[in-house]
Amino acid sequence: MNILAQGAALFLTREELAAAHLTPETLSCREAMPLILQALRQAGRPVPPCLEIQCFPSRDGVLFFLRSRVEDAPSDCYFSVTFS
């Protein structure tokens, strides 16, 4: 997870999705929500009250752009999150 000034970018690999019985080709943002919330918790970031999610699937996984009205996230913060 990469925290940006406007939100965060999160990439879930095909293997991470497979562990949750999901695939990049069929994944919806709604199905990804538990994984996104888990990543935010692991990174110690609050769950914004108004979370906007954009999904960009590829053959290797899915890139998510998370946008919110929470502007207090530092722009130079980087997190590595592992799902099991």
CNS distance restraints for C-alpha pairs under 8 A (distance, minus, plus):
assign (resid   1 and name CA) (resid   8 and name CA) 6.78 0.50 0.50
assign (resid   1 and name CA) (resid   9 and name CA) 5.67 0.50 0.50
assign (resid   1 and name CA) (resid  10 and name CA) 4.47 0.50 0.50
assign (resid   1 and name CA) (resid  11 and name CA) 6.81 0.50 0.50
assign (resid   1 and name CA) (resid  39 and name CA) 7.57 0.50 0.50
assign (resid   1 and name CA) (resid  43 and name CA) 7.91 0.50 0.50
assign (resid   1 and name CA) (resid  78 and name CA) 6.32 0.50 0.50
assign (resid   1 and name CA) (resid  79 and name CA) 5.04 0.50 0.50
assign (resid   1 and name CA) (resid  80 and name CA) 5.99 0.50 0.50
assign (resid   1 and name CA) (resid  81 and name CA) 6.72 0.50 0.50
assign (resid   2 and name CA) (resid   8 and name CA) 5.49 0.50 0.50
assign (resid   2 and name CA) (resid   9 and name CA) 5.13 0.50 0.50
assign (resid   2 and name CA) (resid  10 and name CA) 6.46 0.50 0.50
assign (resid   2 and name CA) (resid  77 and name CA) 6.60 0.50 0.50
assign (resid   2 and name CA) (resid  78 and name CA) 4.82 0.50 0.50
assign (resid   2 and name CA) (resid  79 and name CA) 6.09 0.50 0.50
assign (resid   3 and name CA) (resid   7 and name CA) 6.07 0.50 0.50
assign (resid   3 and name CA) (resid   8 and name CA) 4.24 0.50 0.50
assign (resid   3 and name CA) (resid   9 and name CA) 6.44 0.50 0.50
assign (resid   3 and name CA) (resid  73 and name CA) 6.74 0.50 0.50
assign (resid   3 and name CA) (resid  74 and name CA) 6.92 0.50 0.50
assign (resid   3 and name CA) (resid  75 and name CA) 5.89 0.50 0.50
assign (resid   3 and name CA) (resid  76 and name CA) 7.17 0.50 0.50
assign (resid   3 and name CA) (resid  77 and name CA) 5.63 0.50 0.50
assign (resid   3 and name CA) (resid  78 and name CA) 6.20 0.50 0.50
assign (resid   3 and name CA) (resid  79 and name CA) 7.87 0.50 0.50
assign (resid   4 and name CA) (resid   8 and name CA) 5.04 0.50 0.50
assign (resid   4 and name CA) (resid   9 and name CA) 7.22 0.50 0.50
assign (resid   4 and name CA) (resid  73 and name CA) 7.27 0.50 0.50
assign (resid   4 and name CA) (resid  74 and name CA) 7.17 0.50 0.50
assign (resid   4 and name CA) (resid  75 and name CA) 4.73 0.50 0.50
assign (resid   4 and name CA) (resid  76 and name CA) 7.38 0.50 0.50
assign (resid   4 and name CA) (resid  77 and name CA) 7.77 0.50 0.50
assign (resid   5 and name CA) (resid  71 and name CA) 6.84 0.50 0.50
assign (resid   5 and name CA) (resid  73 and name CA) 6.60 0.50 0.50
assign (resid   5 and name CA) (resid  74 and name CA) 6.72 0.50 0.50
assign (resid   5 and name CA) (resid  75 and name CA) 4.87 0.50 0.50
assign (resid   6 and name CA) (resid  67 and name CA) 6.19 0.50 0.50
assign (resid   6 and name CA) (resid  68 and name CA) 7.28 0.50 0.50
assign (resid   6 and name CA) (resid  71 and name CA) 6.83 0.50 0.50
assign (resid   7 and name CA) (resid  65 and name CA) 7.31 0.50 0.50
assign (resid   7 and name CA) (resid  66 and name CA) 5.41 0.50 0.50
assign (resid   7 and name CA) (resid  67 and name CA) 4.44 0.50 0.50
assign (resid   7 and name CA) (resid  68 and name CA) 6.00 0.50 0.50
assign (resid   7 and name CA) (resid  70 and name CA) 7.71 0.50 0.50
assign (resid   7 and name CA) (resid  71 and name CA) 7.64 0.50 0.50
assign (resid   7 and name CA) (resid  73 and name CA) 7.51 0.50 0.50
assign (resid   8 and name CA) (resid  65 and name CA) 5.89 0.50 0.50
assign (resid   8 and name CA) (resid  66 and name CA) 5.04 0.50 0.50
assign (resid   8 and name CA) (resid  67 and name CA) 6.63 0.50 0.50
assign (resid   9 and name CA) (resid  63 and name CA) 7.05 0.50 0.50
assign (resid   9 and name CA) (resid  64 and name CA) 5.65 0.50 0.50
assign (resid   9 and name CA) (resid  65 and name CA) 4.68 0.50 0.50
assign (resid   9 and name CA) (resid  66 and name CA) 6.17 0.50 0.50
assign (resid  10 and name CA) (resid  36 and name CA) 7.97 0.50 0.50
assign (resid  10 and name CA) (resid  63 and name CA) 5.78 0.50 0.50
assign (resid  10 and name CA) (resid  64 and name CA) 5.07 0.50 0.50
assign (resid  10 and name CA) (resid  65 and name CA) 6.53 0.50 0.50
assign (resid  10 and name CA) (resid  66 and name CA) 7.71 0.50 0.50
assign (resid  11 and name CA) (resid  61 and name CA) 6.98 0.50 0.50
assign (resid  11 and name CA) (resid  62 and name CA) 5.64 0.50 0.50
assign (resid  11 and name CA) (resid  63 and name CA) 4.37 0.50 0.50
assign (resid  11 and name CA) (resid  64 and name CA) 6.14 0.50 0.50
assign (resid  12 and name CA) (resid  16 and name CA) 6.01 0.50 0.50
assign (resid  12 and name CA) (resid  17 and name CA) 6.56 0.50 0.50
assign (resid  12 and name CA) (resid  61 and name CA) 5.50 0.50 0.50
assign (resid  12 and name CA) (resid  62 and name CA) 5.36 0.50 0.50
assign (resid  12 and name CA) (resid  63 and name CA) 6.55 0.50 0.50
assign (resid  13 and name CA) (resid  17 and name CA) 6.29 0.50 0.50
assign (resid  13 and name CA) (resid  60 and name CA) 5.89 0.50 0.50
assign (resid  13 and name CA) (resid  61 and name CA) 4.17 0.50 0.50
assign (resid  13 and name CA) (resid  62 and name CA) 6.56 0.50 0.50
assign (resid  14 and name CA) (resid  18 and name CA) 6.04 0.50 0.50
assign (resid  14 and name CA) (resid  23 and name CA) 6.57 0.50 0.50
assign (resid  14 and name CA) (resid  24 and name CA) 6.57 0.50 0.50
assign (resid  14 and name CA) (resid  59 and name CA) 7.66 0.50 0.50
assign (resid  14 and name CA) (resid  60 and name CA) 5.45 0.50 0.50
assign (resid  14 and name CA) (resid  61 and name CA) 4.47 0.50 0.50
assign (resid  14 and name CA) (resid  62 and name CA) 7.67 0.50 0.50
assign (resid  15 and name CA) (resid  19 and name CA) 6.31 0.50 0.50
assign (resid  15 and name CA) (resid  61 and name CA) 7.98 0.50 0.50
assign (resid  16 and name CA) (resid  20 and name CA) 6.88 0.50 0.50
assign (resid  16 and name CA) (resid  82 and name CA) 7.95 0.50 0.50
assign (resid  16 and name CA) (resid  83 and name CA) 6.08 0.50 0.50
assign (resid  16 and name CA) (resid  84 and name CA) 7.45 0.50 0.50
assign (resid  17 and name CA) (resid  21 and name CA) 6.31 0.50 0.50
assign (resid  17 and name CA) (resid  22 and name CA) 4.94 0.50 0.50
assign (resid  17 and name CA) (resid  23 and name CA) 5.85 0.50 0.50
assign (resid  17 and name CA) (resid  24 and name CA) 7.29 0.50 0.50
assign (resid  17 and name CA) (resid  61 and name CA) 7.53 0.50 0.50
assign (resid  18 and name CA) (resid  22 and name CA) 5.17 0.50 0.50
assign (resid  18 and name CA) (resid  23 and name CA) 6.21 0.50 0.50
assign (resid  19 and name CA) (resid  83 and name CA) 7.88 0.50 0.50
assign (resid  19 and name CA) (resid  84 and name CA) 6.78 0.50 0.50
assign (resid  22 and name CA) (resid  26 and name CA) 7.41 0.50 0.50
assign (resid  22 and name CA) (resid  27 and name CA) 6.35 0.50 0.50
assign (resid  23 and name CA) (resid  27 and name CA) 5.82 0.50 0.50
assign (resid  23 and name CA) (resid  61 and name CA) 7.79 0.50 0.50
assign (resid  24 and name CA) (resid  57 and name CA) 5.43 0.50 0.50
assign (resid  24 and name CA) (resid  58 and name CA) 6.61 0.50 0.50
assign (resid  24 and name CA) (resid  59 and name CA) 6.99 0.50 0.50
assign (resid  24 and name CA) (resid  60 and name CA) 7.72 0.50 0.50
assign (resid  24 and name CA) (resid  61 and name CA) 5.36 0.50 0.50
assign (resid  24 and name CA) (resid  62 and name CA) 5.76 0.50 0.50
assign (resid  25 and name CA) (resid  57 and name CA) 6.52 0.50 0.50
assign (resid  25 and name CA) (resid  58 and name CA) 7.55 0.50 0.50
assign (resid  25 and name CA) (resid  59 and name CA) 7.75 0.50 0.50
assign (resid  27 and name CA) (resid  31 and name CA) 6.31 0.50 0.50
assign (resid  27 and name CA) (resid  32 and name CA) 6.82 0.50 0.50
assign (resid  28 and name CA) (resid  32 and name CA) 6.28 0.50 0.50
assign (resid  28 and name CA) (resid  55 and name CA) 7.72 0.50 0.50
assign (resid  29 and name CA) (resid  33 and name CA) 6.18 0.50 0.50
assign (resid  29 and name CA) (resid  53 and name CA) 6.80 0.50 0.50
assign (resid  29 and name CA) (resid  54 and name CA) 7.43 0.50 0.50
assign (resid  29 and name CA) (resid  55 and name CA) 6.45 0.50 0.50
assign (resid  32 and name CA) (resid  36 and name CA) 6.17 0.50 0.50
assign (resid  33 and name CA) (resid  37 and name CA) 6.04 0.50 0.50
assign (resid  34 and name CA) (resid  38 and name CA) 6.12 0.50 0.50
assign (resid  35 and name CA) (resid  39 and name CA) 6.19 0.50 0.50
assign (resid  36 and name CA) (resid  40 and name CA) 6.28 0.50 0.50
assign (resid  37 and name CA) (resid  41 and name CA) 6.20 0.50 0.50
assign (resid  37 and name CA) (resid  47 and name CA) 7.02 0.50 0.50
assign (resid  38 and name CA) (resid  42 and name CA) 6.11 0.50 0.50
assign (resid  39 and name CA) (resid  43 and name CA) 6.11 0.50 0.50
assign (resid  39 and name CA) (resid  81 and name CA) 6.27 0.50 0.50
assign (resid  40 and name CA) (resid  44 and name CA) 6.17 0.50 0.50
assign (resid  40 and name CA) (resid  45 and name CA) 5.09 0.50 0.50
assign (resid  40 and name CA) (resid  46 and name CA) 6.72 0.50 0.50
assign (resid  40 and name CA) (resid  47 and name CA) 6.71 0.50 0.50
assign (resid  41 and name CA) (resid  45 and name CA) 5.91 0.50 0.50
assign (resid  41 and name CA) (resid  46 and name CA) 7.07 0.50 0.50
assign (resid  41 and name CA) (resid  47 and name CA) 7.82 0.50 0.50
assign (resid  42 and name CA) (resid  81 and name CA) 6.82 0.50 0.50
assign (resid  43 and name CA) (resid  79 and name CA) 6.25 0.50 0.50
assign (resid  43 and name CA) (resid  80 and name CA) 7.96 0.50 0.50
assign (resid  43 and name CA) (resid  81 and name CA) 7.23 0.50 0.50
assign (resid  47 and name CA) (resid  51 and name CA) 7.74 0.50 0.50
assign (resid  48 and name CA) (resid  68 and name CA) 6.18 0.50 0.50
assign (resid  48 and name CA) (resid  69 and name CA) 7.34 0.50 0.50
assign (resid  48 and name CA) (resid  70 and name CA) 6.42 0.50 0.50
assign (resid  49 and name CA) (resid  68 and name CA) 7.80 0.50 0.50
assign (resid  50 and name CA) (resid  68 and name CA) 5.82 0.50 0.50
assign (resid  50 and name CA) (resid  69 and name CA) 6.81 0.50 0.50
assign (resid  51 and name CA) (resid  66 and name CA) 6.72 0.50 0.50
assign (resid  51 and name CA) (resid  67 and name CA) 5.94 0.50 0.50
assign (resid  51 and name CA) (resid  68 and name CA) 5.00 0.50 0.50
assign (resid  51 and name CA) (resid  69 and name CA) 7.89 0.50 0.50
assign (resid  52 and name CA) (resid  66 and name CA) 5.73 0.50 0.50
assign (resid  52 and name CA) (resid  67 and name CA) 4.98 0.50 0.50
assign (resid  52 and name CA) (resid  68 and name CA) 6.07 0.50 0.50
assign (resid  53 and name CA) (resid  64 and name CA) 6.57 0.50 0.50
assign (resid  53 and name CA) (resid  65 and name CA) 5.78 0.50 0.50
assign (resid  53 and name CA) (resid  66 and name CA) 4.81 0.50 0.50
assign (resid  53 and name CA) (resid  67 and name CA) 6.44 0.50 0.50
assign (resid  54 and name CA) (resid  64 and name CA) 5.53 0.50 0.50
assign (resid  54 and name CA) (resid  65 and name CA) 5.14 0.50 0.50
assign (resid  54 and name CA) (resid  66 and name CA) 6.66 0.50 0.50
assign (resid  55 and name CA) (resid  62 and name CA) 6.68 0.50 0.50
assign (resid  55 and name CA) (resid  63 and name CA) 5.97 0.50 0.50
assign (resid  55 and name CA) (resid  64 and name CA) 4.78 0.50 0.50
assign (resid  55 and name CA) (resid  65 and name CA) 6.78 0.50 0.50
assign (resid  56 and name CA) (resid  62 and name CA) 5.55 0.50 0.50
assign (resid  56 and name CA) (resid  63 and name CA) 5.02 0.50 0.50
assign (resid  56 and name CA) (resid  64 and name CA) 6.26 0.50 0.50
assign (resid  57 and name CA) (resid  61 and name CA) 5.97 0.50 0.50
assign (resid  57 and name CA) (resid  62 and name CA) 4.18 0.50 0.50
assign (resid  57 and name CA) (resid  63 and name CA) 6.23 0.50 0.50
assign (resid  58 and name CA) (resid  62 and name CA) 5.88 0.50 0.50
assign (resid  58 and name CA) (resid  63 and name CA) 7.92 0.50 0.50
